[in-house]
Amino acid sequence: MDRIFVGGGGEAYGEAQELLLKYGNRHGLIAGATGTGKTVTLQILAEGFAAAGVPVFLSDVKGDLSGLAKSGSAESKLHEAFTSRAETIGLGERYSYEAFPVTFWDLFGEQGHPIRTTVAEMGPLLISRLLGLSEAQEGVVNVAFRVADEQGLPLLDLKDLQALLVWCGENADDLTLRYGNISKSSIGAIQRDLLVLENQGGDKLFGEPALELSDIIRSDVDGRGRVNILAADTLMSSPGLYATFLLWLLSELFEELPEIGNPDKPKLVFFFDEAHLLFDDAPKALVDKVEQVARLIRSKGVGVYFVTQNPDDIPEDILGQLGNRVQHALRAFTARDQKALSRAAETYRPNPTFEVETAIKEVGTGEAVTSFLEDKGVPGISQRTLIRPPSSQLGPITAEERAGVIAASPIAGKYEAVLDRESAFEMLKARAEAAAKAAEVLEAKEEEVAGREALEREFSKARRYDGTHYSRTSAPKPPKTSTRTRSTADQTITEQLGKMVMKELTGTTGKRIVRGILGGLFKAR
């Protein structure tokens, strides 16, 4: 199998449209207005790649794509429509129902295996994007990551980053001399953004065990590629988290996979649904990074397919790299829509039998204007195409069926238990406790010395007592007295001294002396 049948056929349509697997890593675009059939196109492409032994990663924004795990049925109300379309497009007896090997993932661990990364792996650029930080705040995050590297502080989860930022705030003066201004107001703003992210459930993304890429680049025992489905219906309530996570995953694939040139088929195909979220308000540095990844990751054998409502959502430099295209209907009700439609039509190779711009407006649900790379990587002539029906179930499976698929997964149990090993939070906490203990010991020694000096002063005063008053000058010689009188005087001195010492010990200073002498075991109350 060297190609994926996408659709075509019929009197009103052109020849069959097929995606050549050797160009599957040349990226692609699935575009069209809501309700025009983008999800079904995504589903049948995922089926085609999986059947050819290519693993797939996709996000399930509406929950519909879980049906890939279950075979379609002749008892379905769409059975007649599906079989009729299969006949129309020339699929005929080759069309059959089939389930595909699926692995479910979920950042929140509710509808699939938990999927995590570490703060360090995501890096300062994507963390800043995730939090929506200003340029100055992003600079603080970069300093924090540098400090973590220099001091051997692993950044695994959010509490590690929060603890490190607190440390940076406490040492802002020293860090400012080395790296530039580190304002406590910027650190406070970042901490607030981290709190918001945590309230959205974003803390569940960070931690260990972190995702191993080999677990999404798997084939089943029968040689079919596994379809990795990320549950994104809840995740979409935090679009920044959704887009940043998928971009991180794409970046990890780019950084870790080896160069393989131009393979006969992709090593992995990555579908980025709701792709406009990746570029909305994105800084130029981030857009440049996406462009770089899209341009170079194909040599790692990875194909990236952007799914969005309008091709205009994709920056022009990236759009130009998307060789395989399926354009569903666009609605042009406003002047802006008309311009977007015209720009979309201009990116297709013209067909002399129809106007591409008109066709994009007229195609119905389940139809599209398509163009796939042909031999030597040349874009094919645009064709009006009937998209083939899916072999797996159209629509979601039940919660019980999903639970069964998760339990039978080859990675069941691997990511469910959270691992909390020693990292920046624990290490900084230990440093703080050690510093506090050292300070306490030093304070105790100082207080012990001060206490001894106070006692010595009191004893010195007592030696100069003449029986009537203290003298700050030399004490006069006491008159001669009998042994009985001297004994009484000595007793009086002893009683007075004892009272003074007891008074001192029961006072604040005395309490410090006791604490110092006993090494802090018994603190004054």
FENSUL-V658746 format. One record per residue. N is the residue number from 0. RES is the residue in three letters. SS is DSSP state (2 for helix, 1 for strand, 0 for the rest). OMEGA is omega in radians with two decimals (none if undefined). D_LAST is the distance of its C-alpha to the last C-alpha in Angstrom with 2 decimals. Layout:
{{N,RES,SS,OMEGA,D_LAST} {N,RES,SS,OMEGA,D_LAST}}
This chain:
{{0,MET,0,-3.10,82.39} {1,ASP,0,-3.11,82.20} {2,ARG,1,3.12,81.70} {3,ILE,1,3.10,80.06} {4,PHE,1,-3.09,82.35} {5,VAL,1,-3.13,80.87} {6,GLY,1,3.13,83.74} {7,GLY,0,3.07,86.99} {8,GLY,0,-3.14,90.48} {9,GLY,0,-3.07,92.57} {10,GLU,0,-3.08,95.39} {11,ALA,0,-3.04,93.22} {12,TYR,0,-3.13,90.94} {13,GLY,0,-3.11,91.32} {14,GLU,0,-3.11,91.21} {15,ALA,0,-3.14,88.33} {16,GLN,1,-3.10,85.14} {17,GLU,1,3.09,83.30} {18,LEU,1,-3.13,80.32} {19,LEU,1,-3.08,81.15} {20,LEU,2,-3.12,78.32} {21,LYS,2,3.04,78.96} {22,TYR,2,3.14,77.98} {23,GLY,2,3.11,75.08} {24,ASN,2,3.09,72.66} {25,ARG,2,3.04,74.25} {26,HIS,0,-3.08,71.87} {27,GLY,1,-3.10,72.87} {28,LEU,1,2.96,72.40} {29,ILE,1,-3.05,72.50} {30,ALA,1,3.11,72.69} {31,GLY,0,-3.13,73.74} {32,ALA,0,3.12,72.77} {33,THR,0,3.08,70.69} {34,GLY,0,-3.10,72.73} {35,THR,0,3.04,75.42} {36,GLY,0,-3.12,74.61} {37,LYS,2,-3.07,72.13} {38,THR,2,3.12,70.04} {39,VAL,2,3.09,73.15} {40,THR,2,3.09,74.25} {41,LEU,2,-3.11,70.87} {42,GLN,2,-3.08,71.18} {43,ILE,2,3.05,74.67} {44,LEU,2,3.09,73.83} {45,ALA,2,3.09,70.82} {46,GLU,2,-3.10,73.18} {47,GLY,2,3.12,75.73} {48,PHE,2,-3.13,73.36} {49,ALA,2,3.14,71.78} {50,ALA,2,3.14,75.26} {51,ALA,0,3.11,76.16} {52,GLY,0,-3.12,73.19} {53,VAL,0,3.06,71.00} {54,PRO,1,-3.08,67.31} {55,VAL,1,2.98,66.19} {56,PHE,1,3.13,62.90} {57,LEU,1,3.09,62.87} {58,SER,1,-3.11,60.56} {59,ASP,1,-3.02,61.31} {60,VAL,0,-3.08,60.56} {61,LYS,0,-3.12,62.16} {62,GLY,0,-3.07,61.76} {63,ASP,2,-2.97,65.54} {64,LEU,2,3.07,65.77} {65,SER,2,3.10,64.22} {66,GLY,2,3.09,67.81} {67,LEU,2,-3.10,68.59} {68,ALA,2,-3.07,67.21} {69,LYS,0,3.14,69.88} {70,SER,1,2.98,73.63} {71,GLY,0,-3.04,75.65} {72,SER,0,3.07,77.83} {73,ALA,0,3.12,81.43} {74,GLU,0,3.13,80.14} {75,SER,0,3.13,78.31} {76,LYS,0,3.13,79.82} {77,LEU,0,-3.05,80.10} {78,HIS,2,-3.11,82.11} {79,GLU,2,3.13,85.50} {80,ALA,2,-3.12,84.37} {81,PHE,2,-3.11,82.87} {82,THR,2,3.10,85.94} {83,SER,2,3.12,88.23} {84,ARG,2,3.12,86.40} {85,ALA,2,3.08,86.44} {86,GLU,2,-3.08,90.24} {87,THR,2,-3.04,90.61} {88,ILE,0,3.06,88.81} {89,GLY,0,3.13,90.57} {90,LEU,0,3.02,87.73} {91,GLY,2,-3.07,89.71} {92,GLU,2,3.11,89.24} {93,ARG,2,-3.14,86.63} {94,TYR,0,3.11,84.21} {95,SER,0,3.12,82.12} {96,TYR,0,-3.06,78.77} {97,GLU,0,3.00,75.99} {98,ALA,0,-3.10,72.23} {99,PHE,0,3.13,70.32} {100,PRO,0,-3.02,67.42} {101,VAL,1,2.96,64.28} {102,THR,1,3.14,60.63} {103,PHE,1,3.10,58.29} {104,TRP,1,3.12,55.23} {105,ASP,1,3.11,52.51} {106,LEU,0,-3.09,49.55} {107,PHE,0,3.08,47.66} {108,GLY,0,-3.07,48.79} {109,GLU,0,-3.09,50.37} {110,GLN,0,3.14,54.10} {111,GLY,0,3.10,54.30} {112,HIS,1,3.09,52.57} {113,PRO,1,3.12,49.50} {114,ILE,0,-3.01,50.46} {115,ARG,0,2.92,47.87} {116,THR,1,3.08,47.68} {117,THR,0,3.10,44.92} {118,VAL,2,-3.12,43.77} {119,ALA,2,-3.13,45.18} {120,GLU,2,3.13,48.55} {121,MET,2,3.04,48.89} {122,GLY,2,-3.04,48.32} {123,PRO,2,-3.11,47.39} {124,LEU,2,-3.10,50.69} {125,LEU,2,3.06,50.59} {126,ILE,2,3.13,46.85} {127,SER,2,3.09,47.57} {128,ARG,2,-3.13,50.56} {129,LEU,2,-3.10,48.56} {130,LEU,2,-3.12,45.96} {131,GLY,0,-3.03,48.64} {132,LEU,0,3.03,47.07} {133,SER,0,-3.13,48.57} {134,GLU,2,3.14,49.94} {135,ALA,2,3.13,46.93} {136,GLN,2,3.07,44.51} {137,GLU,2,3.08,46.73} {138,GLY,2,3.10,46.44} {139,VAL,2,3.13,42.64} {140,VAL,2,3.10,43.10} {141,ASN,2,3.09,45.57} {142,VAL,2,-3.14,43.14} {143,ALA,2,3.12,40.46} {144,PHE,2,3.10,43.05} {145,ARG,2,3.11,44.04} {146,VAL,2,3.13,40.49} {147,ALA,2,3.12,40.19} {148,ASP,2,-3.07,43.43} {149,GLU,2,-3.06,42.57} {150,GLN,0,3.07,39.16} {151,GLY,0,-3.12,40.23} {152,LEU,0,3.14,38.13} {153,PRO,0,3.08,39.98} {154,LEU,0,-3.06,40.15} {155,LEU,0,-3.09,40.78} {156,ASP,0,-3.04,39.34} {157,LEU,2,-3.12,38.02} {158,LYS,2,3.02,34.35} {159,ASP,2,3.14,35.45} {160,LEU,2,3.12,37.17} {161,GLN,2,3.13,34.33} {162,ALA,2,3.14,31.84} {163,LEU,2,3.11,34.41} {164,LEU,2,3.06,34.95} {165,VAL,2,3.12,31.24} {166,TRP,2,3.12,31.44} {167,CYS,2,3.10,34.63} {168,GLY,2,3.14,33.03} {169,GLU,2,-3.13,30.22} {170,ASN,0,-3.04,32.97} {171,ALA,2,-3.10,35.60} {172,ASP,2,-3.14,36.45} {173,ASP,2,-3.13,37.36} {174,LEU,2,3.13,39.21} {175,THR,2,3.13,41.13} {176,LEU,2,-3.08,42.57} {177,ARG,2,-2.96,43.86} {178,TYR,2,-3.04,44.94} {179,GLY,0,-2.99,45.25} {180,ASN,0,3.03,43.22} {181,ILE,0,-3.08,40.23} {182,SER,0,3.13,39.01} {183,LYS,2,3.10,35.74} {184,SER,2,3.09,37.74} {185,SER,2,3.12,40.04} {186,ILE,2,3.10,37.22} {187,GLY,2,3.13,35.76} {188,ALA,2,3.12,39.24} {189,ILE,2,3.13,39.68} {190,GLN,2,3.10,36.38} {191,ARG,2,3.11,37.58} {192,ASP,2,3.08,40.90} {193,LEU,2,3.11,39.25} {194,LEU,2,3.10,37.39} {195,VAL,2,3.13,40.78} {196,LEU,2,3.13,42.35} {197,GLU,2,3.11,39.64} {198,ASN,2,3.11,40.22} {199,GLN,0,-3.11,43.92} {200,GLY,0,-3.11,43.30} {201,GLY,2,3.12,44.01} {202,ASP,2,-3.13,41.04} {203,LYS,2,3.11,43.14} {204,LEU,2,-3.00,45.67} {205,PHE,1,3.11,43.35} {206,GLY,0,3.14,42.24} {207,GLU,1,0.05,43.77} {208,PRO,0,3.13,46.15} {209,ALA,0,-3.11,48.10} {210,LEU,0,2.96,51.74} {211,GLU,0,-3.06,54.31} {212,LEU,2,-3.14,57.47} {213,SER,2,-3.13,59.61} {214,ASP,2,3.03,58.50} {215,ILE,0,3.08,60.26} {216,ILE,0,-3.07,63.29} {217,ARG,0,2.98,64.51} {218,SER,1,3.13,67.87} {219,ASP,0,-3.09,68.53} {220,VAL,0,3.14,70.43} {221,ASP,0,3.08,73.65} {222,GLY,0,3.11,73.28} {223,ARG,0,3.10,72.27} {224,GLY,1,3.10,69.41} {225,ARG,0,3.10,66.25} {226,VAL,1,3.12,65.42} {227,ASN,1,-3.08,61.72} {228,ILE,1,3.09,60.79} {229,LEU,1,3.08,57.58} {230,ALA,1,-3.04,56.61} {231,ALA,0,-3.10,56.26} {232,ASP,0,3.07,56.76} {233,THR,0,-3.11,53.02} {234,LEU,2,-3.09,52.39} {235,MET,2,3.06,54.89} {236,SER,2,3.03,52.47} {237,SER,0,-3.01,50.72} {238,PRO,2,3.11,53.84} {239,GLY,2,3.11,52.04} {240,LEU,2,3.13,50.26} {241,TYR,2,-3.07,53.60} {242,ALA,2,-3.10,55.59} {243,THR,2,3.12,53.02} {244,PHE,2,-3.11,52.66} {245,LEU,2,3.10,56.44} {246,LEU,2,3.07,56.84} {247,TRP,2,-3.12,54.22} {248,LEU,2,3.11,56.15} {249,LEU,2,3.14,59.36} {250,SER,2,3.11,57.88} {251,GLU,2,3.10,56.61} {252,LEU,2,-3.13,60.12} {253,PHE,2,-3.05,61.57} {254,GLU,2,-2.99,59.29} {255,GLU,2,-3.09,59.38} {256,LEU,0,3.13,62.90} {257,PRO,0,3.06,65.64} {258,GLU,0,3.09,68.74} {259,ILE,0,3.09,71.65} {260,GLY,0,-3.13,74.14} {261,ASN,0,-3.10,76.33} {262,PRO,0,3.10,75.97} {263,ASP,0,3.06,78.42} {264,LYS,0,-3.09,75.69} {265,PRO,0,3.02,72.11} {266,LYS,0,3.12,69.20} {267,LEU,1,3.02,67.14} {268,VAL,1,-3.00,67.78} {269,PHE,1,3.11,64.97} {270,PHE,1,-3.11,65.44} {271,PHE,1,-3.12,63.30} {272,ASP,1,-3.07,63.62} {273,GLU,0,-3.01,62.85} {274,ALA,0,-3.13,63.26} {275,HIS,2,-3.14,63.14} {276,LEU,2,3.14,59.34} {277,LEU,2,-3.00,59.21} {278,PHE,2,3.13,60.90} {279,ASP,0,3.10,59.70} {280,ASP,0,-3.14,57.96} {281,ALA,0,3.08,57.61} {282,PRO,0,-3.09,57.31} {283,LYS,2,-3.13,60.32} {284,ALA,2,-3.13,58.42} {285,LEU,2,3.11,57.81} {286,VAL,2,3.11,61.40} {287,ASP,2,3.14,62.63} {288,LYS,2,3.12,60.55} {289,VAL,2,3.13,62.04} {290,GLU,2,3.12,65.49} {291,GLN,2,-3.14,64.95} {292,VAL,2,-3.13,63.76} {293,ALA,2,-3.10,66.67} {294,ARG,2,-2.99,69.14} {295,LEU,2,-3.01,68.03} {296,ILE,2,3.13,66.61} {297,ARG,2,3.09,70.09} {298,SER,2,3.03,70.76} {299,LYS,2,3.13,67.93} {300,GLY,0,-3.11,69.95} {301,VAL,1,3.04,67.74} {302,GLY,1,-3.12,69.40} {303,VAL,1,-3.12,67.44} {304,TYR,1,3.14,68.79} {305,PHE,1,-3.14,67.46} {306,VAL,1,-3.07,67.78} {307,THR,1,-3.10,67.76} {308,GLN,0,-3.04,69.70} {309,ASN,0,3.09,71.41} {310,PRO,2,3.14,72.31} {311,ASP,2,3.10,71.35} {312,ASP,2,-3.08,67.68} {313,ILE,0,3.09,68.03} {314,PRO,0,-3.01,68.24} {315,GLU,2,-3.11,71.80} {316,ASP,2,3.11,71.09} {317,ILE,2,-3.14,69.52} {318,LEU,2,-3.13,72.13} {319,GLY,0,-3.13,74.84} {320,GLN,0,-3.07,73.50} {321,LEU,0,-3.00,73.77} {322,GLY,0,-3.11,77.10} {323,ASN,1,-2.97,77.18} {324,ARG,1,3.01,77.11} {325,VAL,1,-3.09,77.34} {326,GLN,1,3.03,77.63} {327,HIS,0,-3.00,77.52} {328,ALA,0,2.99,78.58} {329,LEU,0,3.11,77.14} {330,ARG,0,-3.08,77.44} {331,ALA,0,-3.12,78.63} {332,PHE,0,-3.10,78.32} {333,THR,0,3.11,77.23} {334,ALA,2,3.12,78.44} {335,ARG,2,3.10,75.31} {336,ASP,2,3.13,75.97} {337,GLN,2,3.12,79.55} {338,LYS,2,3.13,78.51} {339,ALA,2,3.12,76.06} {340,LEU,2,3.14,78.83} {341,SER,2,3.12,81.24} {342,ARG,2,3.12,78.81} {343,ALA,2,-3.12,78.18} {344,ALA,2,-3.11,81.95} {345,GLU,2,-3.11,82.48} {346,THR,0,3.13,80.31} {347,TYR,0,3.04,82.78} {348,ARG,0,-3.03,86.03} {349,PRO,0,3.04,88.79} {350,ASN,1,-3.07,91.00} {351,PRO,0,-3.07,94.56} {352,THR,0,3.11,94.89} {353,PHE,1,3.08,92.19} {354,GLU,0,-3.08,89.91} {355,VAL,2,-3.11,86.40} {356,GLU,2,3.12,84.83} {357,THR,2,-3.12,86.84} {358,ALA,2,-3.14,86.09} {359,ILE,2,3.11,82.32} {360,LYS,2,-2.97,82.64} {361,GLU,2,-3.05,84.96} {362,VAL,0,-3.11,83.58} {363,GLY,0,3.12,82.26} {364,THR,0,-3.11,79.37} {365,GLY,0,3.06,79.57} {366,GLU,1,-3.13,81.84} {367,ALA,1,2.92,81.03} {368,VAL,1,-3.03,82.53} {369,THR,1,3.03,81.79} {370,SER,1,-3.13,82.28} {371,PHE,0,-3.13,81.45} {372,LEU,1,3.12,82.00} {373,GLU,0,3.14,85.33} {374,ASP,2,-3.10,86.75} {375,LYS,2,3.07,85.65} {376,GLY,2,3.13,82.73} {377,VAL,0,3.10,84.91} {378,PRO,1,3.12,83.69} {379,GLY,0,3.08,85.95} {380,ILE,0,-3.14,87.94} {381,SER,0,-3.12,86.02} {382,GLN,1,2.95,87.07} {383,ARG,1,-2.95,86.60} {384,THR,1,2.92,85.04} {385,LEU,1,-3.10,84.41} {386,ILE,1,-3.11,81.11} {387,ARG,0,3.09,81.42} {388,PRO,0,3.14,79.67} {389,PRO,0,3.06,76.62} {390,SER,0,3.11,76.98} {391,SER,1,-3.09,73.48} {392,GLN,0,3.05,72.34} {393,LEU,0,-3.08,72.28} {394,GLY,0,-3.02,69.03} {395,PRO,0,2.99,65.71} {396,ILE,0,-3.12,65.27} {397,THR,0,3.11,63.22} {398,ALA,2,3.14,59.52} {399,GLU,2,3.12,60.57} {400,GLU,2,3.10,63.02} {401,ARG,2,-3.14,60.43} {402,ALA,2,3.12,57.98} {403,GLY,2,3.12,60.80} {404,VAL,2,-3.14,61.54} {405,ILE,2,-3.12,57.87} {406,ALA,2,-3.10,57.65} {407,ALA,0,-3.09,60.87} {408,SER,0,3.11,59.87} {409,PRO,0,3.12,60.08} {410,ILE,0,-3.13,56.51} {411,ALA,0,3.11,55.00} {412,GLY,0,-3.07,51.44} {413,LYS,0,-3.04,51.13} {414,TYR,0,-3.00,49.01} {415,GLU,0,-3.10,47.44} {416,ALA,0,-3.12,44.19} {417,VAL,0,3.08,41.82} {418,LEU,1,-3.12,40.78} {419,ASP,0,-3.13,37.43} {420,ARG,0,-3.10,37.47} {421,GLU,0,-3.13,35.31} {422,SER,0,-3.01,36.15} {423,ALA,2,-3.11,34.88} {424,PHE,2,-3.12,31.93} {425,GLU,2,-3.11,30.56} {426,MET,2,3.10,31.49} {427,LEU,2,3.09,29.86} {428,LYS,2,3.12,26.68} {429,ALA,2,3.09,26.71} {430,ARG,2,-3.13,27.37} {431,ALA,2,3.13,24.47} {432,GLU,2,3.11,22.05} {433,ALA,2,3.12,23.64} {434,ALA,2,3.12,23.44} {435,ALA,2,3.14,19.72} {436,LYS,2,3.11,19.15} {437,ALA,2,3.12,21.51} {438,ALA,2,3.13,19.83} {439,GLU,2,3.10,16.43} {440,VAL,2,3.12,18.32} {441,LEU,2,3.13,20.16} {442,GLU,2,3.13,17.20} {443,ALA,2,3.12,15.69} {444,LYS,2,3.12,19.17} {445,GLU,2,3.14,19.54} {446,GLU,2,3.09,16.36} {447,GLU,2,3.11,17.56} {448,VAL,2,3.13,20.92} {449,ALA,2,3.13,19.71} {450,GLY,2,3.11,17.82} {451,ARG,2,3.11,21.01} {452,GLU,2,3.11,23.12} {453,ALA,2,3.11,21.18} {454,LEU,2,3.13,21.72} {455,GLU,2,3.11,25.30} {456,ARG,2,3.14,25.88} {457,GLU,2,3.09,24.69} {458,PHE,2,3.12,26.93} {459,SER,2,3.09,29.72} {460,LYS,2,-3.09,29.51} {461,ALA,2,3.14,29.57} {462,ARG,2,-3.11,32.73} {463,ARG,0,-3.13,34.49} {464,TYR,1,-3.08,33.81} {465,ASP,0,-3.14,37.20} {466,GLY,0,-3.12,36.18} {467,THR,0,-3.10,36.37} {468,HIS,0,3.04,34.49} {469,TYR,1,3.09,33.08} {470,SER,0,3.11,35.72} {471,ARG,0,3.03,35.13} {472,THR,0,-3.13,38.65} {473,SER,0,-3.07,40.18} {474,ALA,0,3.11,39.63} {475,PRO,0,3.12,42.91} {476,LYS,0,-3.13,44.20} {477,PRO,0,3.12,43.17} {478,PRO,0,3.13,46.16} {479,LYS,0,3.13,47.51} {480,THR,0,3.10,46.08} {481,SER,0,3.12,46.72} {482,THR,2,-3.14,44.65} {483,ARG,2,-3.12,43.25} {484,THR,2,3.13,42.27} {485,ARG,2,3.13,40.67} {486,SER,2,3.12,38.69} {487,THR,2,-3.13,37.48} {488,ALA,2,3.12,36.60} {489,ASP,2,3.12,34.74} {490,GLN,2,3.12,32.83} {491,THR,2,3.11,32.02} {492,ILE,2,-3.12,30.82} {493,THR,2,3.13,28.67} {494,GLU,2,-3.14,27.11} {495,GLN,2,3.14,26.51} {496,LEU,2,3.12,25.02} {497,GLY,2,3.12,22.74} {498,LYS,2,-3.13,21.51} {499,MET,2,-3.13,20.93} {500,VAL,2,3.12,19.05} {501,MET,2,3.10,16.76} {502,LYS,2,3.13,16.23} {503,GLU,2,-3.11,15.49} {504,LEU,2,3.14,13.02} {505,THR,2,3.09,11.06} {506,GLY,0,-3.10,11.27} {507,THR,2,-3.12,10.07} {508,THR,2,3.13,12.66} {509,GLY,2,3.11,11.84} {510,LYS,2,3.12,8.39} {511,ARG,2,3.13,10.53} {512,ILE,2,3.12,13.11} {513,VAL,2,3.14,11.34} {514,ARG,2,3.14,10.37} {515,GLY,2,-3.10,14.00} {516,ILE,2,-3.09,15.63} {517,LEU,0,3.05,14.36} {518,GLY,0,3.10,15.27} {519,GLY,0,-3.14,12.07} {520,LEU,0,3.13,12.14} {521,PHE,0,-3.11,8.85} {522,LYS,0,3.14,6.29} {523,ALA,0,-3.13,3.77} {524,ARG,0,none,0.00}}
